[in-house]
Amino acid sequence: MYLTLTAWPAFGEWILRRRLARGKEHPVRLDERRGVASVPRPEGPLMWLHAASVGESVSLLEMIRRMGDEWPELSFLVTTGTITSAQVLAGRLPAHCIHQFVPLDIRPWMQRFLDHWTPDLVVLSEGEIWPTLLTEVGTRKIPVAMINARMTERAFRRWRFAPGAARAMMARLDHVQAQDQATADRLLTLGLAPDRLEVTGTLKEGSAALPHDEAERQKMAQVLAGRPSWFAASTHEGEEILAAQAHKQALRSWHKLLLVIAPRHPERAPGIVAGLRASGWKVAQRSAGEEITSDIQIYVADTMGEMGLWYRLCSVSFVGGSLVEIGGHNPFEPAALGSAILHGPHLVNFQDIYARLEAADATRQVTAATLGDAVVTTLEPDAAARMAHAAWGVCSEGADVTERAMDLLLAMLDDVD
């Protein structure tokens, strides 16, 4: 959640050129970022749901599927802003669901987008508040809900520099379901009316388990038969070398141990593989079709949409973005699939969730120095099973979050009619 400076198309074009040059925009679908639709609008009622990137958008899918079952004539437009999110969603969108890249928050581009799609309800996920979007939607008198809302302290401080703009944006939100009380308090301070706010927990708790290819799971289970493995999931720059150092320590106790690394941004994989090989590791890369032979020590799993496969295969998972100052990633994904969870201290994105997991003894916090020890002890079957069972219990507590979000959105659509 942050203020936008993209007020003019010329500035927007400059931003798009820079992002395209850095590989952050889809060259064939770049016009979508200018508000030019690439597909026709479906007939009938349309709900527009916007999420920033992969985790936020995936957390919406179970809710969309269930709403579609209840209201078959309803169509869904899901927008995101990253190439990775589009790749992940490509094979997972439920029926009657369209993906588009969200236009930059520039008035002519947002107007063009809204003129084409004419949504009946706008749903913002987590912290995606854009001033031009909300202004244009308000002009058209389209109701707006924010679900799974989360506002960090940093974003809150930014909005406090512009209290008038913050109050104006809060007035555009018809109803907000916040993940936690800290977010609720910040939104109230910025001017959100109390009768438009409720604290429901995170939608990620009610998400369906990550999908997988069962034939591939059976194949990889045979490859790994009799060989323990642990998973470094959604790692960021700097964490791969820390995982490798921890792996070196763990190999002293678990001699056949395999480390599987799935970088958060798969395009980094060639550099990761080269760096590990230069350090003397025997490495195989999944996207290159390289096999896990008996001498392979580290497997870089850099293919999209396979996190569910590795969480199912590895009894212990380190969730990345937490040993470096990223803020952590979703622990409910491994929790739902029976993988014991390790994490670093940087958890601002999921602070409340990890606190609940730690209170249930369902996860273990590590540092770069203690990760190796934690892998060794957590790999013990009793330890991994106990932590995984406790994590599943915490995960199950929030199953009604999806139901509450559905009830809200369908009721708002009914009011539109």
VEXDREN-2710 file (C-alpha; in Angstrom, 1 decimal):
% VEXDREN-2710
k/r/px/py/pz
1/MET/0.0/0.0/0.0
2/TYR/1.7/3.2/-1.1
3/LEU/1.2/6.5/-2.8
4/THR/1.5/6.7/-6.6
5/LEU/3.3/9.3/-8.6
6/THR/2.3/7.9/-12.0
7/ALA/0.0/10.7/-12.9
8/TRP/0.9/11.1/-16.6
9/PRO/1.1/8.6/-19.5
10/ALA/4.6/9.8/-20.5
11/PHE/5.9/8.9/-17.1
12/GLY/4.0/5.6/-17.3
13/GLU/5.7/4.8/-20.6
14/TRP/9.1/5.5/-19.1
15/ILE/8.3/3.1/-16.2
16/LEU/7.2/0.4/-18.7
17/ARG/10.3/0.8/-20.8
18/ARG/12.5/0.4/-17.7
19/ARG/10.6/-2.6/-16.4
20/LEU/10.6/-4.3/-19.8
21/ALA/14.3/-3.9/-20.1
22/ARG/14.7/-5.5/-16.7
23/GLY/12.5/-8.5/-17.7
24/LYS/9.7/-7.4/-15.4
25/GLU/7.0/-7.0/-18.0
26/HIS/5.5/-9.4/-20.6
27/PRO/6.5/-8.0/-24.0
28/VAL/3.5/-9.5/-25.8
29/ARG/1.0/-8.3/-23.2
30/LEU/2.4/-4.9/-22.5
31/ASP/-0.7/-3.1/-23.7
32/GLU/-2.6/-4.5/-20.8
33/ARG/-0.5/-2.3/-18.5
34/ARG/-1.9/0.6/-20.5
35/GLY/-5.5/-0.5/-19.9
36/VAL/-5.9/-2.2/-23.3
37/ALA/-7.8/-5.4/-22.8
38/SER/-6.5/-8.5/-24.7
39/VAL/-9.8/-10.4/-24.5
40/PRO/-13.5/-9.4/-24.7
41/ARG/-15.6/-8.8/-21.6
42/PRO/-17.8/-11.8/-20.8
43/GLU/-21.6/-11.2/-20.6
44/GLY/-23.3/-11.0/-17.2
45/PRO/-22.1/-9.9/-13.8
46/LEU/-18.3/-9.5/-13.4
47/MET/-16.3/-9.3/-10.2
48/TRP/-12.8/-7.8/-10.5
49/LEU/-10.3/-9.0/-8.0
50/HIS/-6.8/-7.5/-7.8
51/ALA/-3.8/-8.9/-6.1
52/ALA/-0.2/-7.8/-6.2
53/SER/1.7/-11.0/-7.0
54/VAL/1.9/-14.7/-6.6
55/GLY/1.0/-15.4/-3.0
56/GLU/-1.9/-12.9/-2.9
57/SER/-3.4/-14.1/-6.2
58/VAL/-3.2/-17.8/-5.4
59/SER/-4.9/-17.2/-2.0
60/LEU/-8.0/-16.0/-4.0
61/LEU/-8.4/-19.2/-6.1
62/GLU/-10.3/-21.4/-3.7
63/MET/-12.7/-18.6/-2.9
64/ILE/-13.2/-17.9/-6.6
65/ARG/-13.9/-21.5/-7.3
66/ARG/-16.5/-21.8/-4.5
67/MET/-18.2/-18.5/-5.5
68/GLY/-18.4/-19.8/-9.1
69/ASP/-20.0/-23.0/-7.9
70/GLU/-22.6/-20.9/-6.0
71/TRP/-23.2/-18.4/-8.8
72/PRO/-22.5/-20.0/-12.2
73/GLU/-23.4/-17.0/-14.3
74/LEU/-20.8/-14.8/-12.4
75/SER/-17.5/-14.2/-14.2
76/PHE/-14.2/-13.2/-12.5
77/LEU/-11.4/-10.9/-13.7
78/VAL/-8.2/-11.4/-11.8
79/THR/-5.4/-8.8/-12.2
80/THR/-1.8/-8.9/-11.0
81/GLY/1.3/-7.0/-11.7
82/THR/4.1/-9.6/-12.1
83/ILE/5.1/-12.1/-14.8
84/THR/5.5/-14.8/-12.3
85/SER/2.0/-14.5/-11.0
86/ALA/0.6/-14.7/-14.6
87/GLN/2.7/-17.9/-15.1
88/VAL/1.4/-19.5/-11.9
89/LEU/-2.2/-18.6/-12.6
90/ALA/-2.1/-19.7/-16.2
91/GLY/-2.8/-23.3/-15.3
92/ARG/-4.8/-22.8/-12.1
93/LEU/-7.6/-20.3/-12.9
94/PRO/-11.1/-21.7/-12.1
95/ALA/-13.8/-21.7/-14.7
96/HIS/-15.3/-18.3/-15.8
97/CYS/-12.0/-16.6/-14.7
98/ILE/-9.8/-14.3/-16.8
99/HIS/-6.4/-13.0/-16.0
100/GLN/-5.1/-9.5/-17.1
101/PHE/-2.1/-7.4/-16.0
102/VAL/-3.3/-4.5/-14.0
103/PRO/-2.9/-1.1/-15.7
104/LEU/-0.5/1.4/-14.1
105/ASP/-2.3/3.9/-11.9
106/ILE/-2.6/6.5/-14.6
107/ARG/-6.0/8.1/-15.2
108/PRO/-6.4/7.6/-19.0
109/TRP/-5.2/4.0/-18.7
110/MET/-7.4/3.2/-15.7
111/GLN/-10.4/4.8/-17.4
112/ARG/-9.8/2.7/-20.6
113/PHE/-9.6/-0.4/-18.4
114/LEU/-12.8/0.3/-16.6
115/ASP/-14.7/1.4/-19.7
116/HIS/-14.0/-2.0/-21.2
117/TRP/-14.5/-4.3/-18.2
118/THR/-17.3/-2.4/-16.3
119/PRO/-17.0/-4.5/-13.2
120/ASP/-20.0/-4.8/-10.9
121/LEU/-17.7/-5.2/-7.8
122/VAL/-14.0/-4.4/-7.2
123/VAL/-12.1/-6.5/-4.7
124/LEU/-8.7/-5.5/-3.5
125/SER/-6.5/-8.1/-1.8
126/GLU/-4.0/-7.4/1.0
127/GLY/-2.4/-3.9/0.6
128/GLU/-3.3/-2.8/-2.9
129/ILE/-4.7/0.7/-2.6
130/TRP/-4.1/2.9/-5.7
131/PRO/-5.5/6.4/-5.6
132/THR/-6.4/6.7/-9.3
133/LEU/-8.1/3.3/-9.3
134/LEU/-10.2/4.2/-6.3
135/THR/-11.1/7.6/-7.6
136/GLU/-12.2/6.3/-11.0
137/VAL/-14.1/3.4/-9.4
138/GLY/-15.8/5.9/-7.1
139/THR/-16.8/8.1/-10.0
140/ARG/-18.6/5.2/-11.5
141/LYS/-20.2/4.3/-8.2
142/ILE/-18.8/0.7/-8.2
143/PRO/-18.6/-0.8/-4.7
144/VAL/-15.2/-1.7/-3.4
145/ALA/-14.2/-4.3/-0.9
146/MET/-10.8/-5.0/0.5
147/ILE/-10.2/-8.5/1.8
148/ASN/-7.2/-10.1/3.5
149/ALA/-6.1/-6.5/4.2
150/ARG/-2.6/-6.0/5.6
151/MET/-0.8/-2.8/6.3
152/THR/2.8/-2.7/7.4
153/GLU/4.2/-0.1/9.8
154/ARG/6.2/1.2/6.9
155/ALA/3.2/1.7/4.6
156/PHE/1.3/3.3/7.5
157/ARG/4.0/5.9/8.0
158/ARG/3.9/6.7/4.2
159/TRP/0.2/7.3/4.3
160/ARG/0.5/9.5/7.4
161/PHE/2.5/12.0/5.4
162/ALA/-0.6/12.6/3.4
163/PRO/-3.5/12.5/5.9
164/GLY/-6.0/14.2/3.5
165/ALA/-5.3/11.7/0.7
166/ALA/-5.5/8.8/3.2
167/ARG/-8.9/9.9/4.5
168/ALA/-10.1/10.2/0.9
169/MET/-8.9/6.7/0.0
170/MET/-10.4/5.2/3.2
171/ALA/-13.8/6.8/2.3
172/ARG/-13.7/4.9/-1.1
173/LEU/-13.6/1.5/0.7
174/ASP/-17.1/0.1/1.4
175/HIS/-15.9/-2.8/3.5
176/VAL/-12.6/-4.1/4.8
177/GLN/-11.7/-7.5/6.2
178/ALA/-8.3/-7.2/7.9
179/GLN/-5.9/-9.9/8.6
180/ASP/-5.0/-8.7/12.1
181/GLN/-5.7/-6.1/14.7
182/ALA/-2.5/-4.1/13.9
183/THR/-3.7/-3.5/10.4
184/ALA/-7.2/-2.7/11.6
185/ASP/-5.8/-0.1/14.0
186/ARG/-3.7/1.5/11.3
187/LEU/-6.7/1.7/8.9
188/LEU/-8.9/3.3/11.6
189/THR/-6.2/5.9/12.3
190/LEU/-6.0/6.8/8.6
191/GLY/-9.8/7.4/8.6
192/LEU/-11.6/4.2/7.8
193/ALA/-15.0/4.2/9.4
194/PRO/-15.3/1.5/12.2
195/ASP/-18.6/0.2/10.8
196/ARG/-16.8/-0.7/7.5
197/LEU/-14.1/-2.9/9.2
198/GLU/-13.8/-6.4/10.7
199/VAL/-10.8/-8.5/11.6
200/THR/-11.2/-12.0/10.1
201/GLY/-7.6/-13.4/9.8
202/THR/-5.7/-14.2/6.6
203/LEU/-7.4/-15.7/3.5
204/LYS/-4.3/-17.9/3.1
205/GLU/-5.5/-20.0/6.0
206/GLY/-8.5/-21.1/4.0
207/SER/-6.7/-21.7/0.7
208/ALA/-6.7/-25.2/-0.8
209/ALA/-3.5/-27.1/-0.6
210/LEU/-1.0/-26.4/-3.4
211/PRO/-1.6/-28.7/-6.4
212/HIS/0.8/-31.3/-7.7
213/ASP/1.2/-33.9/-10.4
214/GLU/0.7/-37.2/-8.6
215/ALA/2.5/-39.2/-11.3
216/GLU/5.5/-36.8/-10.9
217/ARG/5.3/-37.2/-7.1
218/GLN/5.5/-40.9/-7.4
219/LYS/8.4/-40.7/-9.8
220/MET/10.4/-38.4/-7.6
221/ALA/9.5/-40.4/-4.5
222/GLN/11.2/-43.4/-6.2
223/VAL/14.2/-41.3/-7.2
224/LEU/14.5/-40.2/-3.5
225/ALA/13.7/-43.6/-2.0
226/GLY/15.8/-44.2/1.1
227/ARG/17.3/-40.7/0.8
228/PRO/16.3/-37.9/3.3
229/SER/15.7/-34.5/1.9
230/TRP/15.0/-30.9/3.0
231/PHE/13.6/-28.0/1.1
232/ALA/14.7/-24.4/1.0
233/ALA/11.5/-22.7/-0.4
234/SER/11.1/-19.3/-1.9
235/THR/14.7/-18.3/-1.3
236/HIS/16.1/-14.8/-2.0
237/GLU/19.6/-13.6/-2.8
238/GLY/21.9/-14.6/0.0
239/GLU/19.8/-17.4/1.3
240/GLU/21.0/-20.0/-1.1
241/ILE/24.6/-19.8/0.2
242/LEU/23.3/-19.9/3.8
243/ALA/21.2/-23.0/3.0
244/ALA/24.3/-24.6/1.4
245/GLN/26.4/-23.9/4.5
246/ALA/23.7/-25.4/6.6
247/HIS/23.6/-28.4/4.3
248/LYS/27.3/-28.9/4.7
249/GLN/26.8/-29.1/8.4
250/ALA/23.8/-31.4/8.2
251/LEU/25.6/-33.8/5.9
252/ARG/27.8/-34.8/8.8
253/SER/24.8/-36.4/10.5
254/TRP/22.7/-37.3/7.4
255/HIS/25.2/-38.6/4.9
256/LYS/22.8/-39.1/1.9
257/LEU/20.9/-35.9/2.6
258/LEU/19.6/-33.9/-0.5
259/LEU/18.9/-30.2/-0.4
260/VAL/16.2/-29.0/-2.8
261/ILE/16.3/-25.2/-3.5
262/ALA/13.4/-23.4/-5.1
263/PRO/14.3/-19.7/-5.6
264/ARG/11.5/-17.2/-5.3
265/HIS/12.5/-15.8/-8.7
266/PRO/13.3/-18.7/-11.0
267/GLU/15.3/-16.5/-13.4
268/ARG/18.0/-16.4/-10.7
269/ALA/18.6/-20.1/-11.0
270/PRO/21.5/-20.2/-13.5
271/GLY/23.5/-17.8/-11.3
272/ILE/22.6/-19.9/-8.2
273/VAL/23.7/-23.2/-10.0
274/ALA/26.9/-21.6/-11.2
275/GLY/27.8/-20.2/-7.8
276/LEU/27.2/-23.5/-6.0
277/ARG/29.2/-25.5/-8.6
278/ALA/32.0/-23.0/-8.2
279/SER/32.0/-23.7/-4.5
280/GLY/32.4/-27.5/-5.1
281/TRP/28.8/-28.7/-4.8
282/LYS/27.4/-31.4/-7.0
283/VAL/24.3/-29.7/-8.4
284/ALA/21.5/-30.6/-10.7
285/GLN/19.0/-28.1/-12.3
286/ARG/15.4/-29.2/-12.9
287/SER/14.6/-26.8/-15.7
288/ALA/17.7/-28.2/-17.6
289/GLY/16.4/-31.7/-17.3
290/GLU/19.3/-32.8/-15.1
291/GLU/18.7/-36.0/-13.0
292/ILE/19.1/-36.5/-9.3
293/THR/21.8/-39.1/-9.3
294/SER/23.4/-40.6/-6.2
295/ASP/26.2/-38.0/-6.2
296/ILE/24.0/-35.0/-6.5
297/GLN/24.0/-33.0/-3.2
298/ILE/21.8/-30.0/-4.2
299/TYR/18.8/-29.9/-6.6
300/VAL/17.7/-26.5/-7.9
301/ALA/14.0/-26.8/-8.5
302/ASP/13.5/-23.8/-10.8
303/THR/10.3/-24.8/-12.6
304/MET/7.0/-23.0/-12.0
305/GLY/4.0/-24.4/-10.2
306/GLU/5.7/-27.2/-8.4
307/MET/6.0/-26.0/-4.8
308/GLY/3.2/-28.4/-3.8
309/LEU/5.4/-31.3/-5.2
310/TRP/8.4/-30.4/-3.0
311/TYR/6.5/-29.7/0.1
312/ARG/4.9/-33.2/-0.2
313/LEU/8.3/-34.8/-0.8
314/CYS/10.5/-33.1/1.8
315/SER/9.7/-33.6/5.5
316/VAL/11.4/-30.4/6.5
317/SER/11.1/-27.0/4.8
318/PHE/12.9/-23.8/5.4
319/VAL/10.6/-20.9/4.3
320/GLY/12.7/-18.2/2.7
321/GLY/12.6/-14.5/2.7
322/SER/13.2/-14.7/6.4
323/LEU/17.0/-14.9/6.8
324/VAL/17.2/-11.7/4.7
325/GLU/15.1/-8.7/5.2
326/ILE/12.2/-9.6/2.9
327/GLY/9.6/-10.2/5.5
328/GLY/9.0/-14.0/5.1
329/HIS/6.6/-16.0/3.0
330/ASN/3.4/-18.0/3.6
331/PRO/3.9/-20.8/6.2
332/PHE/0.4/-22.3/5.5
333/GLU/1.6/-23.9/2.3
334/PRO/4.0/-26.3/4.0
335/ALA/1.7/-26.6/7.0
336/ALA/-1.1/-27.9/4.8
337/LEU/1.1/-30.5/3.3
338/GLY/2.8/-32.0/6.3
339/SER/6.3/-30.5/6.0
340/ALA/7.9/-29.2/9.2
341/ILE/8.7/-25.5/9.1
342/LEU/11.9/-23.7/9.8
343/HIS/12.2/-19.9/9.3
344/GLY/14.5/-16.9/10.0
345/PRO/13.8/-13.9/12.2
346/HIS/12.5/-11.5/9.4
347/LEU/8.7/-12.2/9.4
348/VAL/7.0/-8.8/9.2
349/ASN/4.7/-10.0/6.3
350/PHE/3.4/-12.9/8.4
351/GLN/4.1/-11.9/12.0
352/ASP/0.8/-12.9/13.6
353/ILE/0.7/-16.2/11.8
354/TYR/4.2/-17.2/12.8
355/ALA/3.5/-16.2/16.4
356/ARG/0.6/-18.6/16.5
357/LEU/2.7/-21.4/14.9
358/GLU/5.4/-20.8/17.4
359/ALA/3.0/-20.8/20.3
360/ALA/1.8/-24.2/19.2
361/ASP/5.4/-25.4/18.9
362/ALA/4.7/-25.9/15.2
363/THR/7.7/-24.1/13.8
364/ARG/11.3/-23.3/14.7
365/GLN/13.1/-20.0/14.3
366/VAL/16.7/-20.2/13.1
367/THR/19.6/-17.9/12.3
368/ALA/22.2/-18.5/9.6
369/ALA/24.4/-20.1/12.3
370/THR/21.7/-22.5/13.7
371/LEU/19.9/-23.5/10.5
372/GLY/22.2/-26.6/10.0
373/ASP/21.6/-27.8/13.5
374/ALA/17.8/-27.3/13.1
375/VAL/17.8/-29.3/9.9
376/VAL/19.6/-32.2/11.7
377/THR/17.2/-32.4/14.6
378/THR/14.0/-31.7/12.7
379/LEU/14.8/-34.4/10.2
380/GLU/14.2/-37.0/13.0
381/PRO/10.9/-38.6/12.1
382/ASP/9.2/-38.0/15.4
383/ALA/10.3/-34.3/15.4
384/ALA/9.1/-33.6/11.9
385/ALA/5.8/-35.4/12.4
386/ARG/5.1/-33.6/15.6
387/MET/5.8/-30.2/14.2
388/ALA/3.8/-30.9/11.0
389/HIS/0.8/-32.1/13.0
390/ALA/0.9/-29.0/15.2
391/ALA/1.1/-26.7/12.1
392/TRP/-1.8/-28.5/10.5
393/GLY/-3.9/-27.8/13.6
394/VAL/-3.1/-24.1/13.5
395/CYS/-3.8/-24.0/9.8
396/SER/-7.2/-25.6/10.3
397/GLU/-8.3/-23.0/12.8
398/GLY/-8.7/-20.4/10.0
399/ALA/-10.8/-22.4/7.6
400/ASP/-13.8/-20.1/8.0
401/VAL/-11.9/-17.0/6.7
402/THR/-12.7/-18.0/3.1
403/GLU/-16.4/-18.5/4.0
404/ARG/-16.6/-15.0/5.5
405/ALA/-15.0/-13.3/2.5
406/MET/-17.4/-15.2/0.2
407/ASP/-20.4/-14.1/2.2
408/LEU/-19.3/-10.5/2.1
409/LEU/-18.6/-10.3/-1.6
410/LEU/-21.7/-12.2/-2.7
411/ALA/-23.9/-10.0/-0.4
412/MET/-22.3/-6.9/-1.9
413/LEU/-23.1/-8.2/-5.4
414/ASP/-26.7/-8.8/-4.4
415/ASP/-26.9/-5.2/-3.2
416/VAL/-25.7/-4.0/-6.6
417/ASP/-28.6/-5.9/-8.2
END
